[in-house]
Amino acid sequence: MRLIEELNQKYNSVSIIGLAKNAGKTVTLNYLIEEAYDSTIKLGLTSTGRDGERLDLVTETEKPTIFVGVNTIIATAKSILEMGDAGLEILETTEFTSPLGNIVLCRVKAEGNVQLAGPSNASDTLLVKEKMIDYGADLVLIDGAIDRKAVASPRITDACIIATGAVLSRDIKKVVSQTAYYASIFLLPGVEDLELLNIKFQLNRTCIIDDEYRLNYPEMKTSLGHGRALASMTDERTRYIYLSGAVTTSMLKDLTFGKLNYTILIDDGTQVFSDYYNYKNLKKKGLRLEVLNPILVEAITVNPIAPFGYSFPSDELVRMIEEAVGPIKVVDVLGGGV
């Protein structure tokens, strides 16, 4: 079964998260669009950045265009509609904005190329996704990036695809380890403690949870920069520290300072802003991190060619990533989906 068919059977929405510029997320998007082209699957498409332009304005390298079929629903900035050549019917002008202006919803009436520039925040993206489904999209694909990864949250999309590639490093082992790291963050284990799950909806800001599941709310507006203070409030009865905002390397270091007898609890893996080496060291020190809402990683797509003149053997890169990430489908989108 083709990947697009698997996605359509299981989900209403999927995000595509590129681990770096030129990692192949737009190639992945086009791969899925092409798979859907001859099917009856009606796609909804948007992006948390800007995609479909022929030239990357930062690296000045050519980028893949986005070719869409009839009846595709797109959400993009009104100001860039004329930069594509697809025939479009405007369905709705929304109040949502992007750096390029207001977002409009369109139905493709004549196939062709489009540019995508969707809402700039996750809550608006959620509402735009729901509107595209209301207009008839069977499956909504949202083009994201590691610095705009909030759309991979289960609050926004049902599952995600990670797009990785040779661009991450000239060392194939580093590409594999970085990819495996990001996959592990997205795949952080979900809470299995039934007592905790029973009070899940009471967790609306940072708090400390003891062994009788009582909630202690520290007097602080944000947990950022207060990791040591939080850690100092724990004792032998502390079972969890729930963090409601971004979880940075410094925060994790502060919370794992000294004896660690509790689990750090977050909503989902999109909250973690750390790096491979620090995270690896913290795990060795006993860091325990669980999530209330696990992310479903449906596939990892691989682009074995970097725009800087080097590449890796596709079969070797796919095999090494498969071995590193376990039972997740790994697809070379340039090779036609191995």
N, C-alpha and C positions, 0 to 999 in steps of 0.2 A: 504494500500500500504506500502511495506517495505521502510525503510528509504533510502536504497541505490537506490531504484527506484525513489523516490522523488528527491534525489540529482541529479541523472542522467538526469531526465527530465528537471530540472531547470538550471543546471550549467555544466561548463567544468572542474572546479577545486574547491576543498574544502580543507581548512586547518583544522587540529585538534590541538587545543591549550590546553595543560595540565596545570592546575593551580599550580601543584606541582609535584615533583617526586612521582611516585606510585599513581597518581590520576586516572590512567586508560586510558591514551591516546593510548597506544599500544593495550590495550584490546579493545578500541573503533575501532582502525584501523582493528584489527582482526575480530571484529564483522561485519564491513562493507565488508571486504574481503569475509567472510563466506556467507554473504547475496548475494554477487555478484557471488559466486562460481557456482551456478546452473543456472545463467542467461546468457544472451548474452552480458552483460556489460563487456567491456575490460577496466581494471583498469591500471592507471599509478601510481607508488608509489615512494616516496622519503621521506627523513627526513632531518630536519635542524640540527639534532644531530646525535646520533647513536642509532639504535634500532634493536632488534632481537637477541641480545646476550643473552645467557642463564643466566648470572650472572651479576647483577649490580655491577660495579667495585667500586662504592662509598659506597653503603649500604651493599654490599655483600649479597643481597637477590636475590632469583630467579626471573627472568623476563620472560614474555611470549615470545615465539618465533613467528616469522612471517611466516606463511605457505601460499604459493601463488600457484595459478592455472596456467595452460598452457595459453600462449598468454598474460599474464600480462607483462607490460613494467615496468622495474625498473631503477632508477638512483641511483648509489651507488659508493663508492670508489673501485677502481680496486683491491686495496690491501686486501680487505676482501671478495672478491668473493668466495674464496675457503672455507670460514668459514660456508657456507651454503651447503645444499645437493641438491638444485634444479638444474635441467639441464638448462644452460643458453647459449644463443647465443648473443655474443657481437655485437651490432648494430653500435656503435660509441664510440670512445674514445674522450672525449671533452677536451677543455683547462681549464675547470672549476676545481677548487681544493677544498679540504676539509682538515682538520687536518690529515686525513688518506691518502691523496694523490689525484690523478686525478680522476674525475668522469667519469664513463662509463655508457652508456645506453645499457640495455640488454632486450631481449625478453625471457620469460620463455618457454622452450621447453619440460621440464618434471617437474611436480609439486614437490614441496618440500619447505624446509625452506631457507630463505634468511636473510641477515643482510643489513640494510639500513644506509648509511652515505652519505647524499647529500651535496650540496654546502653550504658553511658557510656564505654566504651573500645573501640578499634578491634579488638583481638584477640578480645574477647568477641563483638563484632558479626560477625566472620568465622565464629566457631563457631555462632552463632545462625543465620546465613545458611545454613550447611551443614545444620543441623538442619531448617530449613524446606524445603530441597530434598529431604531424606530423607523428609519427610512428604508429598511430592507436589507441591510448588510447581514450576511450569515456569520461572517468572521471579520473582526476588526484587527488589523495589524498596526502597531504603533512603533515607529522607528525612534529608538532612544539612543543613549550612550552612557558610559560609565559615570560621567559627571552629571547625567540627567537620569539616574537610575530609579528615581522614585516611581516611574511608571511600571516598574517590574513588581511593585508591591501588590500583594493579593487584593488590596483595597481598590486597585486600579485595573489590573488585568488578571486573567485567570491563570496564565502561565507565561513563561518567557523563554526566549532563545538567546544564547550567548554567542556573539560573533567574535572570533579571535583570529589571529593570523601572524604571519612572519614579521609584520611591522613592529611587534612588541619587542623583538630583540634579534640580533644577528646570531645569537646562540640558541639553537633549537631547544635545549634543555630549559633555558630561561623562559621561552615561550610556553612550554608545557607546564612549568611550575607556576608561572603567573596565571595561566588559564585555570589550573587546578585550584589555586588559591581563591580566585573570584568565584569559581563554581562552589567551593566549600562554604563561602560566605552566603551565597544565595541559598545553599542547601543546609543551612544551620538546622539542627534538630528541633522539632516541635516539642512543646511541653507535653508530658504524659501524666503529670501529676493531676489527678482528677479533682482534688480539693482546690488546687489553684485554678483550674479551668472553670470551676463553679463561681469564682469571684473575678473572672477575666474582665467582665464589663465594668467593674469598679476601678480598673486601672486606667486612670485618665491623666495622671501626672506622676513624676518620679516619686517613688516611695520605697520603704524597706518593709519586707514581709517576714514575720517571725514563724516559728514552728507551729504556732496555733493559727496561722494565716490572718493575723491581725496586721493592719496597714498603718505604718507610721510615715506621715508626710513631713519631710524636712521643710523648714522655712527658707526656701530659696526659689527664685523665679525660674531658674534654669539649672540643670545639672552640669552644664558645660563649665569647666574650670573649677568644679567643686568635688572632684573625685575623691581627694584625700578626706575632705569633710564628710562625705557620705561613708567612706570606709571607716572613719573614726566613730560613726554612730552604730556600727554593727557590734554584735557580741556573739557568744556561743549559741544563742538561740536564733540567730538570723538565718533564714533559709534562702531568701531571694533579695536582690536589689533590682527593682524595675526601673528602667530608664526610658523616658518618653520621647527624647529628642535624639539628635545626632550622637553617635558613639565614636569618638576619635581615639587615636593611638594614645594620646596623653591621658584621656579619661580611663582607658583600659589599664594603663600602667599604674595609675593612682589606685584603682580598685583592686589590683592584684598585688599591691604593696604589702608585704608581710604575709601572715597566715591567711589563707583563703578558705573559708568554710561555707561559702554561699555560692549560688548560681546567679549570674547576671542575666536578666530577662529583658528582652526587647520585643517590639511588635513583629518586625521581620528584618531580613538581612539587608534591606536597602538603607537601614540606619547606620550601618558600619562604614566608617571612613578611616581605614587603617591601611597598612601595606603588608606585603608578604613577609618580609623579614621580621618586623616587630610583632606581627600576629603570631608567627611561628614560635618566637621566643616566649611570648606570653602563654601560649598553649603549653609549652614545656614547664612553665612555672605553675601550671594548674588552672589556668583560665577555663571556666565553664560558662558557655554562652548558649542560651536557648531562646526560641522564638514562640510567640503566641500564634502567629500566622505563617506557616511555612510557605516558601515559594516553590512552585513547581517548575523545574528546569526541564523543558521538553526535549531540547537538543542543543548541541554546540556545533556551530558552523565554522569551517576553517578556510582561510584564504592563505595558501602557501607562498604567495608572491608578495613581496614588499615593493613599494614604489621607489625604493632607493637602489635598485639594481641587484638585489639578491633574492634567493628563494630557497625553499626546502623541498625535498621529495614529498609529494602529497601523501603517498601511502605510509611513509615513515612518520610524518607529523600526525596523521589521523590515528595510527596505531599507538603512538606514544601518549596522545591525549586520552584515547580510550582506556589505556592501562592506568592512567593517573586519576581519571574521574569515575571509573566504575560503570554501572549500567545506564549510561546516558548515550543516546544516539549521537554519533559524531559524523558530520557530513561535509565533504569538500564541495562547496557550492560552485567553484570554478570548474571542477571536474565532472559536473553534471549530477552530483549527489551520489557519491559512492556508498 
